[in-house]
Amino acid sequence: MRDLGVGFGYLVAGQRWVGRHGRWFGFGLLPGLITLVLYAAALVGLGYGADDLVAWATPFADDWSSPWLGLFRTTLTVLFFGLGLFLAVITFTAVTLLVGQPFYESLSEEVDRTEGGEVPESGLPLWRDLWISAVDSVRILVRVGLYSLLLFALGFVPVVGQTVVPAVGFCVTGYFLSEELTAVALQRRGMLLKDRLALLRGRRMLALGFGVPLGLVFLVPFVAVFLMPGAVAGATLLARDLVAPDDGDDRDGGDRGGDGRNGDGGGDHRDDDRDDDRNDDGDADGAAGAGGHLATMSAPPTPDRS
């Protein structure tokens, strides 16, 4: 449960970082503004057409008596619009990150630079980075779509559909928001989607602590645009924490959670995060202290050479 607070601390630390670096805040606003205009138009259209779409999809209810016809279709309209809003929150981040890939990658690099140590680079041409980001986003959106359909169906269950299901929906939103945002920094470290998902599965509470509050405030119109630069900065700080156990550092005491920083020496081994033999370095430095976190990585540990 402690990781919930740590994750929220990274979200706050990211907003503070862009507050101290105003030029980067303005730089990071541009992709969000472009995406916002597109999504606002789509949601307005959905709001005006949802009731007609529901009426078209439920012709069997045309002969129902009042008030059951109105109650039934109004409920479906609200659920349908809620599903669209849920998908908008998830896809907004994915589309904004895709549109703003060069912007946010530069911002993430600057965060790494100010935190100390060398700055990891993907070493790939821009078109290749964009292609990888697009493919990964589609894979994430497929997962989100499956969850959305399941939650939409469960929404019809009395009591549970109006209490538990919305809470689970926000958790799903927050988890995948964390994945999308940390991908900017982790992709530069050479981590594939399956590796990133494995990393987050091992720190679910950390991902939820970062992503759920962000998903909630993203529901407020225009807020997402202004929080995106800080969210990318905070996700970069969070990503540094996720890969920090490979350095063999002791996490006791929660040094990284409060201010979103890795602490001394956090950047000394960043090149090792991109090497295939990073687990060898962990064994040499004493994997006993970091074994629990290394278990979340997809690559199997190298046998002890001693």
C-alpha positions in Angstrom: 0.0 0.0 0.0 3.0 2.3 0.6 3.5 2.3 -3.2 0.2 4.1 -3.7 1.6 7.2 -2.0 4.9 6.8 -3.7 3.2 6.8 -7.1 1.2 9.9 -6.3 4.4 11.5 -5.1 5.9 11.0 -8.6 2.8 12.6 -10.2 3.2 15.7 -7.9 7.0 15.7 -8.5 6.5 15.8 -12.3 4.2 18.8 -12.0 6.7 20.6 -9.8 9.5 19.8 -12.4 7.7 21.5 -15.2 6.8 24.3 -12.9 10.5 25.0 -12.4 11.2 24.6 -16.1 8.6 26.8 -17.7 10.0 26.6 -21.2 9.5 22.8 -21.2 6.0 23.3 -19.9 5.0 25.4 -22.9 6.9 23.1 -25.2 4.9 20.1 -23.9 1.5 21.8 -24.3 1.4 21.8 -28.1 0.6 18.1 -28.7 -2.2 18.2 -26.1 -3.8 21.2 -27.6 -4.0 19.6 -31.0 -5.4 16.4 -29.7 -7.9 18.2 -27.4 -9.6 19.9 -30.4 -10.0 16.6 -32.1 -11.5 14.8 -29.0 -13.8 17.7 -28.1 -15.4 17.5 -31.5 -15.8 13.8 -31.2 -17.4 13.9 -27.7 -19.8 16.7 -28.7 -20.9 14.6 -31.7 -21.3 11.5 -29.4 -23.3 13.5 -26.9 -25.8 14.7 -29.6 -26.1 11.4 -31.3 -26.0 8.9 -28.4 -29.7 8.8 -27.8 -30.5 8.3 -31.5 -28.0 5.5 -31.7 -29.5 3.8 -28.7 -33.0 4.1 -30.1 -31.7 2.6 -33.4 -30.0 -0.3 -31.6 -33.1 -1.2 -29.5 -36.1 -1.4 -31.8 -37.5 -4.2 -29.7 -38.3 -1.6 -27.0 -40.4 0.6 -29.2 -43.7 -0.8 -27.9 -42.7 -0.6 -24.2 -45.0 1.4 -22.0 -43.9 4.5 -20.1 -41.9 5.0 -18.0 -39.9 1.8 -18.8 -39.1 2.8 -22.3 -37.6 6.1 -21.3 -35.8 4.6 -18.3 -34.3 1.8 -20.3 -33.0 4.0 -23.1 -31.8 6.8 -20.9 -29.8 4.2 -18.9 -28.3 2.8 -22.1 -27.5 6.3 -23.4 -25.7 7.2 -20.1 -23.8 4.0 -20.2 -22.9 4.4 -23.9 -21.7 8.0 -23.3 -19.8 6.8 -20.2 -18.1 4.1 -22.3 -17.1 6.7 -24.9 -15.7 9.0 -22.2 -13.8 6.1 -20.6 -12.2 5.3 -24.0 -11.5 8.9 -24.6 -9.5 9.2 -21.4 -7.4 6.2 -22.3 -6.9 7.0 -26.0 -6.3 10.7 -25.4 -3.0 9.8 -23.8 -2.0 7.4 -26.5 -2.9 9.7 -29.3 -1.3 12.7 -27.6 1.9 10.8 -27.0 1.9 9.6 -30.7 1.3 13.2 -32.0 3.9 14.6 -29.5 6.5 11.8 -29.7 9.4 14.2 -30.6 8.2 16.8 -28.0 7.8 14.4 -25.1 10.9 12.4 -25.8 12.9 15.6 -25.6 11.2 16.5 -22.4 11.9 13.1 -20.9 15.5 13.3 -21.9 15.7 16.7 -20.2 14.3 15.2 -17.0 16.9 12.5 -17.0 19.6 15.1 -17.7 18.6 17.3 -14.7 18.3 14.3 -12.4 22.0 13.4 -13.1 23.8 10.7 -15.0 23.9 9.9 -18.7 20.7 10.3 -20.8 19.5 7.0 -22.4 18.7 7.3 -26.1 16.9 4.8 -28.3 19.4 5.1 -31.1 16.5 4.6 -33.6 15.4 7.0 -36.3 12.3 9.1 -35.6 10.0 7.1 -38.0 11.0 3.9 -36.3 10.2 5.3 -32.8 6.9 6.5 -34.1 6.1 3.1 -35.6 6.9 1.3 -32.4 4.9 3.7 -30.4 1.9 3.3 -32.7 2.0 -0.5 -32.7 2.4 -0.6 -28.9 -0.5 1.9 -28.5 -2.8 -0.3 -30.6 -1.9 -3.3 -28.5 -2.7 -1.4 -25.3 -5.9 -0.1 -26.7 -7.0 -3.7 -27.6 -6.5 -4.7 -24.0 -8.4 -1.6 -22.8 -11.2 -2.3 -25.3 -11.7 -5.8 -23.9 -11.8 -4.5 -20.3 -14.2 -1.8 -21.4 -16.6 -4.3 -23.0 -16.5 -6.4 -19.9 -17.1 -3.5 -17.6 -19.9 -2.2 -19.8 -21.7 -5.5 -19.5 -21.2 -5.6 -15.7 -22.6 -2.2 -15.5 -26.1 -3.7 -15.9 -25.7 -5.7 -12.7 -27.8 -4.1 -9.9 -25.8 -2.3 -7.2 -22.4 -3.7 -8.3 -22.7 -2.0 -11.7 -23.2 1.4 -10.1 -20.5 1.0 -7.3 -17.8 -1.6 -7.9 -17.7 -1.4 -11.7 -16.9 2.4 -11.9 -14.1 1.9 -9.3 -12.6 -0.9 -11.2 -12.9 1.1 -14.4 -10.8 3.9 -12.9 -8.2 1.4 -11.8 -8.0 0.0 -15.3 -7.7 3.6 -16.7 -5.0 4.5 -14.2 -2.9 1.4 -14.8 -2.8 1.8 -18.6 -2.2 5.5 -18.3 0.9 4.7 -16.3 2.0 2.3 -19.0 1.5 4.7 -21.8 3.3 7.5 -20.0 6.3 5.5 -18.7 6.7 4.1 -22.2 8.3 7.4 -23.3 11.2 6.9 -20.9 11.4 3.1 -20.9 11.3 2.8 -24.7 14.5 4.9 -24.7 16.0 2.3 -22.4 15.4 -0.4 -25.0 12.5 -2.0 -23.2 9.8 -3.7 -25.3 6.1 -3.6 -24.4 6.1 -7.1 -22.8 9.0 -6.0 -20.6 7.3 -2.8 -19.6 4.1 -4.6 -18.7 6.0 -7.1 -16.6 7.7 -4.3 -14.8 4.4 -2.6 -14.0 2.8 -5.8 -12.9 5.4 -6.2 -10.2 4.6 -2.7 -8.9 0.9 -2.5 -9.5 0.2 -0.2 -6.5 2.9 2.2 -7.7 1.3 2.3 -11.2 -2.2 2.8 -9.7 -1.0 5.5 -7.3 0.4 7.4 -10.3 -2.3 6.7 -12.9 -5.6 6.7 -11.0 -5.5 10.3 -9.7 -4.3 11.4 -13.2 -7.2 9.5 -14.8 -9.7 11.2 -12.5 -8.4 14.7 -13.2 -8.3 13.9 -16.9 -12.1 13.7 -16.8 -12.2 17.5 -16.2 -12.3 19.3 -19.6 -9.0 20.9 -20.7 -7.1 19.8 -17.5 -5.5 16.9 -19.4 -3.8 19.3 -21.8 -2.1 21.3 -19.0 -1.1 18.2 -16.9 0.4 16.2 -19.8 3.9 17.9 -19.7 4.1 17.3 -15.9 2.7 13.8 -16.3 5.4 12.9 -18.8 8.0 14.3 -16.4 6.6 12.4 -13.5 6.4 9.2 -15.5 10.1 9.6 -16.3 10.9 9.9 -12.6 8.8 6.8 -12.0 10.5 4.9 -14.8 13.9 5.7 -13.2 12.6 4.2 -10.0 11.3 1.1 -11.8 14.7 0.3 -13.3 16.7 1.4 -10.2 16.8 -2.1 -8.6 19.1 -3.2 -11.4 21.7 -0.9 -9.9 21.5 -2.9 -6.6 20.4 0.1 -4.6 18.6 -0.4 -1.3 15.0 1.0 -1.5 14.4 1.0 2.3 13.4 4.3 3.7 11.4 5.5 0.6 14.0 8.0 -0.5 12.6 8.1 -4.1 8.9 8.4 -3.3 8.6 11.8 -1.7 10.3 14.0 -4.3 10.3 11.7 -7.3 14.1 11.4 -7.5 16.3 8.4 -7.6 18.8 9.6 -5.2 22.6 9.6 -5.4 24.2 7.5 -8.1 20.8 6.9 -9.8 22.2 7.7 -13.2 25.6 5.9 -12.9 24.4 2.6 -14.3 21.8 3.8 -16.7 23.7 2.3 -19.7 23.4 -1.1 -17.9 19.6 -0.8 -18.1 19.9 -1.0 -21.9 22.4 -3.9 -21.9 21.2 -7.4 -22.3 23.5 -8.5 -19.4 22.2 -6.1 -16.8 21.2 -9.0 -14.6 24.9 -10.0 -14.4 25.7 -6.6 -12.9 22.9 -7.1 -10.4 24.4 -10.5 -9.4 27.8 -9.0 -8.9 26.5 -6.2 -6.7 24.4 -8.5 -4.5 21.1 -9.6 -6.1 19.8 -10.8 -2.8 18.5 -7.2 -1.9 17.0 -6.6 -5.3 15.8 -10.1 -6.3 12.2 -9.4 -5.5 12.1 -6.6 -8.1 14.2 -8.4 -10.7 11.6 -11.2 -10.6 9.3 -8.8 -12.5 11.5 -8.5 -15.5 10.8 -10.7 -18.4 14.4 -11.7 -19.0 15.4 -14.8 -16.9 18.2 -14.2 -14.4 21.7 -15.3 -15.4 22.9 -18.3 -13.4 25.4 -17.5 -10.7 28.9 -17.8 -12.2 30.5 -18.3 -8.9 
